[in-house]
């Protein structure tokens, strides 16, 4: 079991979707269900993806299913973030993000390291290179979590 897709917002959804698809080894496409939105697929092409909406869009419960409101405000910092895997090495990830003008740095998170990428210098995505992904899978278990925080 795992996350199949997540949705985030961005000032420039196409640019963010293209960056995400690059580090995930996939492709970005327009997301026709909602205006001016994009979707970034992973290289595995199993449906894993990140949808990227404009900051002006908000998802709401519609009468029968999800609805999109255009004109919402949401440009500030958020606690929402995601961790994604990449086949690129950490230095490449940092370079590609830096080329976009975004803060990117390698950080230690206890049982694993990651590259913090601040999309549009606003939204955190932790990108894990192949070694970081292996360390994450080994370290982020329920048993290890209980031990790290004395929850036994």
ABEGO torsion letter per residue (X at the ends): XBBABBBBBBABAAAAAAAAAAAAGBBBBBBAABBGBBBBBBAAGAGBBBBBBBAABBBBBBAABBBBBBGBBAABBBABBBBBBBABBAAAAAAAAAAAGBBBBBBBAGABBBBBBBBGGABBBBBBBAAAAAAAAAABBAAAAAAAAGAX
